[in-house]
Amino acid sequence: MKKIVEVVSYRQRDLTVLLNNVHDPHNLGAVLRTCDSIGVPEVFVLYNEEGVGEQNLLLGKKAAASARKWVDVYLYTDTMKCIADIRKKYSKIFGTHLSTSAVSLYDVDFTESISLFFGNEHSGIADQVLNHLDGNFLIPQVGMVQSLNISVSVAISLYEAFRQRQNAGKYELKNIENDPLFSLYIDRHRNPNYGKLMIRK
């Protein structure tokens, strides 16, 4: 019970991750584990190209260990519906896209309501999504190969968000007995097979 109180208290309701056409189920699983580790309660997944879809998420369940139990996953194939639903809950959408206006990861204010959009392992964020972004950021690199695995990029970005939010006092124990998430997590704790996928076509 104490662990669930801490987990719910630390959940960051104004921080999320969006994944676009991510092919590798192991990367999906690794992203979910990172999200759970820093308190991101939900992840959005958009598949708007041929050849990827729900099967990737189902395959990624094993790689995610038990993280799928504690991180809600919303699956979309409609770009506009996905963006609209995110806009209802989060103020800004920042993507990892190479552009002249891109800023350093360390110059992004992660203490505000924000969703972080990551493209797939080969072609990045789909073109039809780019004009919906409020900004772009890049992870500083000094190596010859200027690219990182998608799950590594997510982890680096989220832990910078964790650092900023912890300094801002956003990870503090709260009175959460009347929080709906508390009751929900109690139910999930009692259900060893929970791992629901919400499809939002």
ROSE-4610 file (N, C-alpha, C; in Angstrom, 1 decimal, always signed):
// ROSE-4610
residu = [M/M/M/K/K/K/K/K/K/I/I/I/V/V/V/E/E/E/V/V/V/V/V/V/S/S/S/Y/Y/Y/R/R/R/Q/Q/Q/R/R/R/D/D/D/L/L/L/T/T/T/V/V/V/L/L/L/L/L/L/N/N/N/N/N/N/V/V/V/H/H/H/D/D/D/P/P/P/H/H/H/N/N/N/L/L/L/G/G/G/A/A/A/V/V/V/L/L/L/R/R/R/T/T/T/C/C/C/D/D/D/S/S/S/I/I/I/G/G/G/V/V/V/P/P/P/E/E/E/V/V/V/F/F/F/V/V/V/L/L/L/Y/Y/Y/N/N/N/E/E/E/E/E/E/G/G/G/V/V/V/G/G/G/E/E/E/Q/Q/Q/N/N/N/L/L/L/L/L/L/L/L/L/G/G/G/K/K/K/K/K/K/A/A/A/A/A/A/A/A/A/S/S/S/A/A/A/R/R/R/K/K/K/W/W/W/V/V/V/D/D/D/V/V/V/Y/Y/Y/L/L/L/Y/Y/Y/T/T/T/D/D/D/T/T/T/M/M/M/K/K/K/C/C/C/I/I/I/A/A/A/D/D/D/I/I/I/R/R/R/K/K/K/K/K/K/Y/Y/Y/S/S/S/K/K/K/I/I/I/F/F/F/G/G/G/T/T/T/H/H/H/L/L/L/S/S/S/T/T/T/S/S/S/A/A/A/V/V/V/S/S/S/L/L/L/Y/Y/Y/D/D/D/V/V/V/D/D/D/F/F/F/T/T/T/E/E/E/S/S/S/I/I/I/S/S/S/L/L/L/F/F/F/F/F/F/G/G/G/N/N/N/E/E/E/H/H/H/S/S/S/G/G/G/I/I/I/A/A/A/D/D/D/Q/Q/Q/V/V/V/L/L/L/N/N/N/H/H/H/L/L/L/D/D/D/G/G/G/N/N/N/F/F/F/L/L/L/I/I/I/P/P/P/Q/Q/Q/V/V/V/G/G/G/M/M/M/V/V/V/Q/Q/Q/S/S/S/L/L/L/N/N/N/I/I/I/S/S/S/V/V/V/S/S/S/V/V/V/A/A/A/I/I/I/S/S/S/L/L/L/Y/Y/Y/E/E/E/A/A/A/F/F/F/R/R/R/Q/Q/Q/R/R/R/Q/Q/Q/N/N/N/A/A/A/G/G/G/K/K/K/Y/Y/Y/E/E/E/L/L/L/K/K/K/N/N/N/I/I/I/E/E/E/N/N/N/D/D/D/P/P/P/L/L/L/F/F/F/S/S/S/L/L/L/Y/Y/Y/I/I/I/D/D/D/R/R/R/H/H/H/R/R/R/N/N/N/P/P/P/N/N/N/Y/Y/Y/G/G/G/K/K/K/L/L/L/M/M/M/I/I/I/R/R/R/K/K/K]
num = [1/1/1/2/2/2/3/3/3/4/4/4/5/5/5/6/6/6/7/7/7/8/8/8/9/9/9/10/10/10/11/11/11/12/12/12/13/13/13/14/14/14/15/15/15/16/16/16/17/17/17/18/18/18/19/19/19/20/20/20/21/21/21/22/22/22/23/23/23/24/24/24/25/25/25/26/26/26/27/27/27/28/28/28/29/29/29/30/30/30/31/31/31/32/32/32/33/33/33/34/34/34/35/35/35/36/36/36/37/37/37/38/38/38/39/39/39/40/40/40/41/41/41/42/42/42/43/43/43/44/44/44/45/45/45/46/46/46/47/47/47/48/48/48/49/49/49/50/50/50/51/51/51/52/52/52/53/53/53/54/54/54/55/55/55/56/56/56/57/57/57/58/58/58/59/59/59/60/60/60/61/61/61/62/62/62/63/63/63/64/64/64/65/65/65/66/66/66/67/67/67/68/68/68/69/69/69/70/70/70/71/71/71/72/72/72/73/73/73/74/74/74/75/75/75/76/76/76/77/77/77/78/78/78/79/79/79/80/80/80/81/81/81/82/82/82/83/83/83/84/84/84/85/85/85/86/86/86/87/87/87/88/88/88/89/89/89/90/90/90/91/91/91/92/92/92/93/93/93/94/94/94/95/95/95/96/96/96/97/97/97/98/98/98/99/99/99/100/100/100/101/101/101/102/102/102/103/103/103/104/104/104/105/105/105/106/106/106/107/107/107/108/108/108/109/109/109/110/110/110/111/111/111/112/112/112/113/113/113/114/114/114/115/115/115/116/116/116/117/117/117/118/118/118/119/119/119/120/120/120/121/121/121/122/122/122/123/123/123/124/124/124/125/125/125/126/126/126/127/127/127/128/128/128/129/129/129/130/130/130/131/131/131/132/132/132/133/133/133/134/134/134/135/135/135/136/136/136/137/137/137/138/138/138/139/139/139/140/140/140/141/141/141/142/142/142/143/143/143/144/144/144/145/145/145/146/146/146/147/147/147/148/148/148/149/149/149/150/150/150/151/151/151/152/152/152/153/153/153/154/154/154/155/155/155/156/156/156/157/157/157/158/158/158/159/159/159/160/160/160/161/161/161/162/162/162/163/163/163/164/164/164/165/165/165/166/166/166/167/167/167/168/168/168/169/169/169/170/170/170/171/171/171/172/172/172/173/173/173/174/174/174/175/175/175/176/176/176/177/177/177/178/178/178/179/179/179/180/180/180/181/181/181/182/182/182/183/183/183/184/184/184/185/185/185/186/186/186/187/187/187/188/188/188/189/189/189/190/190/190/191/191/191/192/192/192/193/193/193/194/194/194/195/195/195/196/196/196/197/197/197/198/198/198/199/199/199/200/200/200/201/201/201]
x = [+0.8/+0.0/+0.9/+1.9/+2.8/+3.4/+3.8/+4.4/+3.4/+2.2/+1.2/+0.9/+0.9/+0.7/+1.8/+3.0/+4.2/+4.1/+3.8/+3.7/+2.6/+1.5/+0.4/+0.8/+1.4/+1.8/+2.8/+3.7/+4.7/+4.3/+3.1/+2.7/+2.6/+3.2/+3.2/+2.1/+0.9/-0.3/-0.2/+0.9/+1.0/+2.3/+2.7/+3.9/+3.6/+3.8/+3.5/+4.5/+4.4/+5.2/+4.3/+4.7/+4.0/+5.0/+4.7/+5.5/+4.9/+5.6/+5.1/+5.7/+4.9/+5.4/+6.6/+6.7/+7.8/+7.7/+8.6/+8.5/+9.0/+10.0/+10.6/+9.9/+9.3/+8.5/+9.4/+10.7/+11.6/+11.8/+11.8/+11.9/+10.7/+9.5/+8.3/+8.3/+8.7/+8.8/+9.7/+10.9/+11.8/+11.3/+10.6/+10.0/+9.0/+8.1/+7.1/+7.8/+8.9/+9.6/+10.1/+10.7/+11.2/+10.1/+9.0/+7.9/+7.4/+7.3/+6.9/+7.9/+9.1/+10.2/+10.2/+9.8/+9.8/+8.4/+7.4/+6.0/+5.1/+5.4/+4.5/+3.4/+2.1/+1.1/+0.5/+0.7/+0.1/+1.0/+0.9/+1.7/+0.7/+1.0/+0.2/+1.0/+0.4/+1.2/+0.4/+1.0/+0.3/+1.0/+0.2/+0.6/-0.1/+0.6/-0.1/+0.7/+1.3/+1.9/+1.6/+1.8/+1.5/+2.6/+2.2/+3.2/+3.5/+2.9/+3.1/+1.7/+1.6/+0.3/+0.2/-1.0/-1.3/-0.4/+0.0/+0.8/+2.2/+2.7/+3.9/+3.8/+2.7/+2.4/+2.3/+1.5/+1.3/+2.6/+3.5/+4.8/+5.7/+5.5/+6.3/+5.9/+4.8/+4.4/+5.4/+6.1/+7.1/+8.3/+8.7/+9.9/+9.6/+8.4/+8.0/+8.0/+8.2/+8.1/+6.7/+6.6/+5.3/+4.9/+5.6/+5.3/+4.0/+3.6/+2.3/+1.1/+1.3/+0.3/+0.1/+1.1/+1.0/+1.0/+1.3/+1.3/+0.2/-0.8/-1.8/-1.3/-1.7/-1.2/-2.4/-2.4/-3.5/-3.0/-3.7/-3.2/-4.1/-3.5/-4.2/-3.7/-4.6/-4.2/-4.6/-5.4/-5.9/-5.1/-4.2/-3.3/-4.1/-5.1/-5.8/-6.5/-7.1/-7.7/-6.7/-5.6/-4.5/-4.1/-3.8/-3.3/-4.4/-5.6/-6.7/-6.9/-6.8/-6.9/-5.8/-4.6/-3.5/-3.6/-4.1/-4.3/-5.3/-6.2/-7.2/-6.5/-5.4/-4.8/-3.4/-2.7/-1.4/-1.2/-0.5/-0.4/+0.4/+1.5/+2.5/+2.9/+3.3/+3.8/+5.2/+6.2/+7.6/+8.1/+8.7/+9.2/+10.7/+11.2/+12.7/+12.9/+13.0/+13.1/+14.2/+15.1/+16.2/+15.7/+15.8/+15.3/+16.2/+16.1/+16.9/+16.4/+15.2/+14.6/+14.7/+15.3/+15.5/+16.4/+16.0/+16.8/+17.4/+18.3/+18.9/+17.9/+18.0/+17.2/+17.2/+18.3/+18.5/+18.0/+17.5/+16.8/+15.3/+14.8/+13.3/+12.8/+11.7/+11.1/+10.2/+10.7/+9.9/+9.0/+9.0/+8.1/+6.7/+6.5/+5.1/+4.5/+3.2/+2.4/+2.9/+3.4/+4.1/+4.0/+3.9/+4.0/+5.2/+6.0/+7.2/+7.0/+7.2/+6.9/+8.2/+8.2/+9.4/+9.0/+9.8/+9.6/+10.2/+10.0/+10.5/+12.0/+12.5/+13.9/+14.6/+13.8/+14.4/+14.1/+12.9/+12.5/+12.1/+12.1/+11.7/+10.2/+9.8/+8.4/+7.8/+6.6/+6.0/+5.7/+5.8/+5.6/+4.3/+3.2/+1.9/+1.7/+2.7/+2.7/+3.5/+4.5/+5.4/+4.8/+3.8/+3.2/+2.3/+2.1/+1.3/+2.2/+3.5/+4.5/+4.6/+4.7/+5.0/+6.5/+7.3/+8.7/+9.5/+10.8/+11.6/+12.8/+13.3/+14.5/+15.4/+16.7/+17.7/+18.5/+18.9/+19.8/+21.2/+22.0/+23.4/+24.2/+25.0/+25.9/+27.2/+28.3/+29.5/+30.2/+29.5/+30.1/+30.0/+30.6/+30.5/+29.1/+28.5/+27.1/+26.1/+25.4/+24.5/+23.1/+23.0/+21.7/+21.7/+20.6/+20.5/+19.3/+19.3/+18.2/+17.0/+15.8/+14.6/+14.4/+14.6/+14.3/+15.3/+16.6/+17.6/+17.3/+16.8/+16.4/+15.3/+14.3/+13.2/+13.7/+14.6/+15.1/+15.9/+16.8/+17.6/+16.7/+15.7/+14.8/+13.9/+13.4/+12.5/+13.3/+14.6/+15.3/+15.8/+15.9/+16.1/+14.8/+13.6/+12.3/+12.2/+12.7/+12.7/+13.5/+14.7/+15.6/+15.0/+14.4/+13.8/+12.6/+11.7/+10.5/+10.8/+11.8/+12.2/+12.7/+13.5/+14.0/+12.8/+11.8/+10.6/+9.6/+9.9/+9.1/+7.9/+7.9/+6.8/+6.8/+7.8/+7.8/+7.7/+6.5/+6.3/+5.1/+5.2/+4.0/+2.8/+1.7/+0.4/-0.6/-1.7/-2.9/-3.7/-3.6/-4.2/-5.3/-5.8/-6.8/-8.0/-8.4/-9.6/-9.3/-8.0/-7.6/-8.1/-8.8/-9.3/-8.1/-7.0/-5.8/-5.4/-5.6/-5.2/-6.1/-7.4/-8.3/-8.0/-7.7/-7.4/-6.1/-5.1/-3.8/-4.0/-4.8/-5.1/-5.7/-6.7/-7.3/-6.3/-5.4/-4.4/-3.4/-3.1/-2.1/-2.7/-4.0/-4.7/-4.9/-4.7/-4.9/-3.5/-3.0/-1.6/-1.5/-2.6/-2.6/-3.0/-3.1/-3.6/-2.5/-3.0/-2.1/-2.9/-3.9/-4.9/-4.3/-4.8/-4.4/-5.7/-5.7/-6.8/-6.7/-7.6/-7.5/-8.5/-7.9/-8.6/-8.7/-8.7/-8.6/-8.9]
y = [-1.2/+0.0/+1.3/+1.3/+2.4/+2.7/+1.7/+1.9/+2.5/+2.1/+2.6/+4.1/+4.4/+5.8/+6.7/+6.2/+6.9/+7.1/+6.0/+6.0/+6.9/+6.9/+7.8/+9.3/+9.5/+10.9/+11.4/+10.6/+11.0/+11.1/+10.6/+10.6/+12.0/+12.2/+13.5/+13.6/+14.2/+14.2/+15.1/+16.0/+17.0/+16.7/+15.4/+15.0/+13.7/+13.7/+12.4/+12.2/+11.1/+10.7/+10.3/+10.7/+10.2/+9.5/+8.4/+7.6/+7.5/+7.8/+7.8/+6.7/+5.7/+4.6/+3.9/+3.6/+2.9/+1.4/+0.9/-0.5/-1.6/-1.3/-2.3/-2.5/-3.7/-3.9/-3.8/-4.1/-4.0/-2.5/-1.7/-0.2/+0.3/-0.2/+0.2/-0.2/-1.5/-1.9/-1.1/-0.8/+0.0/+1.4/+2.0/+3.3/+3.2/+2.2/+2.1/+1.9/+1.2/+1.0/+2.3/+3.1/+4.4/+5.4/+5.4/+6.2/+5.9/+4.6/+4.2/+4.7/+4.6/+4.9/+6.3/+7.2/+8.7/+9.2/+8.4/+8.8/+9.3/+8.9/+9.2/+8.2/+8.6/+7.7/+7.1/+7.8/+7.4/+7.7/+6.9/+7.1/+7.0/+7.8/+7.8/+7.2/+6.4/+5.7/+6.0/+6.6/+6.9/+6.1/+5.3/+4.5/+5.1/+5.9/+6.5/+6.1/+4.9/+4.4/+2.9/+2.3/+0.9/+0.1/-1.1/-2.0/-2.0/-1.1/-1.1/-1.0/-1.5/-1.4/-2.1/-2.5/-3.0/-4.2/-5.0/-6.2/-5.8/-4.6/-4.1/-3.9/-3.3/-3.1/-4.4/-5.3/-6.6/-7.4/-7.3/-7.9/-7.2/-5.9/-5.2/-5.4/-6.1/-6.3/-7.0/-8.0/-8.8/-7.9/-7.1/-6.3/-5.2/-4.9/-3.8/-4.4/-5.7/-6.3/-6.0/-5.5/-5.2/-3.7/-2.9/-1.5/-1.3/-2.2/-2.1/-2.0/-2.6/-2.6/-1.3/-0.4/+0.9/+2.1/+1.8/+2.9/+2.7/+3.5/+3.4/+3.7/+2.9/+3.1/+3.3/+4.4/+4.8/+4.7/+3.8/+3.6/+4.3/+5.0/+5.8/+5.4/+5.5/+5.4/+6.7/+7.6/+8.8/+10.0/+10.6/+11.6/+12.8/+13.3/+14.5/+14.2/+13.0/+12.6/+12.5/+11.9/+11.8/+13.1/+14.0/+15.4/+16.1/+16.0/+16.7/+16.2/+14.9/+14.3/+14.8/+14.9/+15.3/+16.8/+17.6/+19.0/+19.3/+18.3/+18.5/+18.4/+17.7/+17.5/+18.1/+18.4/+18.9/+20.2/+21.2/+22.5/+22.6/+21.9/+22.0/+20.6/+20.5/+19.3/+19.7/+19.0/+19.3/+18.0/+18.1/+16.9/+16.9/+15.7/+15.6/+15.5/+16.7/+16.8/+17.8/+17.4/+18.2/+19.4/+20.6/+21.8/+23.0/+24.1/+25.2/+25.9/+25.6/+26.2/+25.3/+24.2/+23.2/+23.8/+23.5/+24.0/+22.8/+23.0/+22.0/+21.4/+20.1/+19.5/+20.3/+20.8/+21.5/+22.9/+23.3/+24.7/+24.6/+23.4/+23.2/+23.2/+23.9/+24.0/+22.7/+21.7/+20.5/+20.6/+21.7/+21.8/+22.2/+22.6/+23.0/+21.8/+21.9/+20.8/+20.6/+19.4/+19.1/+17.7/+17.5/+16.1/+16.1/+15.0/+14.8/+13.8/+14.2/+13.4/+12.9/+11.5/+10.9/+10.1/+10.2/+9.5/+8.1/+7.4/+6.0/+5.9/+4.7/+4.4/+4.8/+5.0/+5.2/+6.5/+7.0/+8.2/+9.3/+9.1/+10.1/+10.4/+11.6/+12.0/+12.1/+11.6/+11.7/+13.1/+13.4/+14.8/+15.4/+14.6/+15.2/+15.6/+15.2/+15.6/+16.9/+17.1/+18.2/+19.6/+19.9/+21.2/+21.4/+20.3/+20.4/+20.5/+20.6/+20.7/+22.2/+22.4/+23.8/+24.1/+23.1/+23.3/+22.0/+22.1/+21.0/+21.1/+19.9/+19.9/+18.8/+19.0/+18.0/+17.6/+16.4/+15.9/+16.2/+17.0/+17.4/+16.1/+16.1/+15.0/+15.5/+14.8/+15.2/+14.1/+13.0/+11.8/+11.9/+11.0/+10.9/+10.6/+9.7/+9.2/+10.0/+10.9/+11.8/+11.2/+10.1/+9.5/+8.6/+8.4/+7.6/+6.6/+5.5/+4.6/+5.3/+5.0/+5.8/+5.6/+4.4/+4.2/+5.0/+5.1/+5.9/+7.3/+7.8/+9.2/+9.6/+8.7/+8.9/+9.0/+8.0/+7.9/+9.2/+9.7/+10.9/+12.1/+12.2/+13.3/+13.3/+12.2/+12.1/+12.3/+11.8/+12.1/+13.5/+14.3/+15.7/+16.3/+15.9/+16.3/+16.0/+14.8/+14.4/+15.3/+15.7/+16.5/+17.9/+18.5/+19.8/+19.8/+18.8/+18.7/+18.4/+17.6/+17.4/+18.7/+19.4/+20.7/+21.7/+21.5/+22.4/+21.9/+20.8/+20.3/+19.6/+19.0/+18.3/+16.8/+16.4/+15.0/+15.0/+15.2/+15.3/+14.4/+13.8/+13.0/+13.8/+13.3/+14.1/+13.2/+13.9/+13.1/+12.6/+11.4/+10.9/+9.8/+9.8/+8.8/+8.9/+10.1/+10.3/+10.5/+10.2/+10.3/+9.0/+9.2/+8.0/+7.1/+7.7/+6.8/+5.9/+6.3/+5.5/+4.2/+4.4/+3.2/+2.3/+3.0/+2.2/+1.4/+1.9/+1.2/+0.1/+0.3/-0.8/-2.0/-1.7/-2.7/-3.4/-2.7/-3.2/-4.1/-3.6/-4.4/-5.8/-5.9/-7.1/-8.0/-7.4/-8.2/-8.4/-9.6/-9.9/-9.9/-9.9/-10.0/-8.7/-7.6/-6.4/-5.8/-5.4/-4.8/-4.3/-3.4/-3.0/-2.0/-2.2/-1.4/-0.6/+0.7/+1.5/+1.9/+1.4/+1.8/+2.9/+4.0/+5.2/+5.5/+4.6/+4.8/+6.2]
z = [+0.0/+0.0/+0.0/+0.8/+0.9/-0.5/-1.2/-2.5/-3.5/-3.5/-4.4/-4.0/-2.7/-2.4/-2.9/-2.8/-3.4/-4.9/-5.6/-7.0/-7.5/-6.9/-7.4/-7.1/-5.9/-5.6/-6.6/-7.1/-8.0/-9.5/-9.8/-11.2/-11.7/-12.9/-13.5/-14.5/-14.1/-15.0/-16.2/-16.2/-17.3/-18.1/-18.1/-18.9/-19.6/-20.9/-21.6/-22.8/-23.4/-24.5/-25.7/-26.9/-28.1/-29.0/-29.4/-30.3/-31.7/-32.7/-34.1/-34.9/-35.3/-36.2/-35.7/-34.4/-33.8/-34.2/-34.9/-35.4/-34.4/-33.6/-32.8/-31.5/-31.2/-30.0/-28.8/-28.9/-27.7/-27.4/-28.4/-28.1/-27.4/-27.8/-27.2/-25.7/-25.5/-24.1/-23.3/-23.8/-23.0/-22.7/-23.7/-23.4/-22.3/-22.3/-21.2/-19.9/-19.8/-18.5/-18.0/-19.0/-18.6/-18.1/-18.8/-18.4/-17.0/-16.7/-15.4/-14.4/-14.7/-13.7/-13.3/-14.1/-13.7/-13.5/-13.6/-13.2/-14.3/-15.6/-16.7/-16.7/-16.5/-16.4/-17.6/-18.8/-20.0/-21.2/-22.2/-23.5/-24.7/-25.6/-26.9/-28.0/-28.8/-29.9/-31.2/-32.2/-33.4/-34.6/-35.2/-36.4/-37.6/-38.4/-39.6/-40.9/-40.9/-42.1/-42.1/-43.3/-43.5/-42.8/-42.3/-41.8/-40.4/-39.6/-38.2/-37.5/-36.3/-35.7/-34.4/-34.0/-32.7/-32.4/-33.3/-33.1/-32.4/-32.8/-32.2/-30.7/-30.3/-28.9/-28.2/-28.8/-28.1/-27.9/-29.0/-28.9/-27.8/-27.7/-26.8/-25.3/-25.1/-23.7/-22.9/-23.5/-22.8/-22.4/-23.4/-23.2/-22.1/-21.9/-21.0/-19.6/-19.4/-18.1/-17.5/-16.3/-15.7/-15.9/-16.7/-16.9/-17.5/-18.4/-19.1/-18.1/-16.9/-15.9/-15.3/-15.3/-14.6/-15.6/-16.8/-17.8/-18.9/-19.0/-20.0/-21.4/-22.3/-23.7/-24.6/-25.3/-26.2/-27.7/-28.4/-29.8/-30.8/-31.7/-32.8/-34.2/-35.1/-36.5/-37.3/-36.6/-37.1/-36.5/-37.4/-36.9/-36.2/-36.8/-36.3/-35.0/-34.9/-33.6/-32.5/-32.8/-31.8/-31.3/-32.2/-31.9/-31.1/-31.5/-30.8/-29.4/-29.2/-27.9/-26.9/-27.5/-26.7/-26.3/-27.3/-27.0/-25.9/-25.7/-24.6/-23.2/-23.2/-21.9/-21.6/-22.7/-22.6/-23.4/-22.8/-23.4/-24.6/-24.6/-25.7/-26.2/-27.5/-28.1/-28.7/-28.1/-28.6/-29.3/-30.4/-31.1/-31.2/-31.5/-31.7/-33.2/-33.8/-35.3/-35.6/-36.5/-36.9/-37.8/-37.2/-38.0/-37.5/-38.2/-37.9/-36.6/-36.2/-35.0/-33.8/-34.0/-32.9/-31.8/-30.5/-29.4/-28.7/-27.8/-27.0/-26.0/-25.8/-24.8/-23.4/-23.1/-21.8/-21.8/-22.9/-23.0/-23.0/-22.9/-22.9/-21.4/-21.2/-19.9/-19.7/-19.0/-18.8/-17.6/-16.9/-15.8/-16.1/-17.4/-17.8/-18.4/-18.7/-19.3/-20.7/-21.0/-22.2/-22.6/-23.9/-24.5/-25.4/-25.4/-26.2/-27.3/-28.5/-29.7/-30.2/-30.4/-30.9/-32.1/-33.2/-34.5/-34.4/-35.5/-35.5/-35.8/-35.8/-35.8/-37.1/-38.2/-39.5/-40.1/-40.1/-40.8/-39.8/-38.6/-37.6/-37.6/-37.2/-37.1/-38.5/-38.7/-40.1/-40.4/-41.7/-42.2/-41.8/-41.8/-41.5/-40.1/-39.3/-37.9/-37.6/-38.4/-38.1/-37.9/-38.7/-38.5/-37.3/-36.5/-35.3/-34.1/-34.3/-33.2/-32.7/-31.4/-30.9/-30.9/-31.1/-31.1/-31.3/-31.5/-31.7/-30.7/-30.3/-29.5/-29.9/-29.6/-30.0/-28.8/-28.7/-27.6/-28.1/-27.4/-27.8/-27.9/-29.0/-29.3/-29.9/-29.7/-30.2/-31.0/-31.2/-31.9/-33.4/-34.1/-35.5/-36.0/-35.3/-35.7/-34.9/-35.5/-34.8/-34.7/-34.1/-33.9/-32.7/-32.0/-30.9/-31.1/-30.4/-30.4/-29.8/-30.3/-29.9/-28.4/-27.9/-26.4/-25.6/-26.1/-25.4/-25.4/-26.6/-26.7/-25.7/-25.6/-24.7/-23.3/-22.9/-21.6/-21.2/-22.1/-21.8/-21.6/-22.5/-22.4/-21.2/-20.8/-19.6/-18.3/-18.3/-17.1/-16.9/-18.0/-17.9/-17.4/-17.9/-17.3/-15.8/-15.5/-14.1/-13.2/-13.7/-13.0/-12.7/-13.8/-13.7/-12.8/-12.9/-12.1/-10.7/-10.4/-9.0/-8.4/-9.1/-8.6/-8.3/-9.1/-9.0/-7.9/-7.3/-6.2/-6.7/-7.9/-8.4/-8.1/-7.3/-6.8/-5.3/-4.8/-3.3/-3.0/-1.8/-1.3/-1.1/-1.5/-1.4/-0.7/-0.3/+0.2/-1.0/-1.3/-2.5/-2.3/-1.1/-0.8/-1.6/-2.0/-2.8/-4.3/-4.7/-6.1/-6.8/-7.9/-8.7/-9.1/-9.4/-9.8/-8.7/-7.4/-6.3/-6.3/-6.4/-6.5/-7.7/-8.8/-10.0/-9.9/-9.2/-9.0/-8.0/-7.1/-6.1/-6.8/-7.7/-8.5/-9.4/-10.0/-10.9/-10.1/-8.9/-8.1/-7.8/-7.7/-7.3/-8.6/-9.7/-11.0/-11.6/-11.5/-12.0/-13.5/-14.2/-15.7/-16.4/-15.6/-16.2/-17.2/-18.3/-19.3/-20.5/-20.2/-21.2/-22.2/-23.4/-24.6/-25.0/-25.0/-25.4/-26.8/-27.7/-29.1/-29.4/-30.0/-30.3/-31.8/-32.6/-34.1/-34.5]
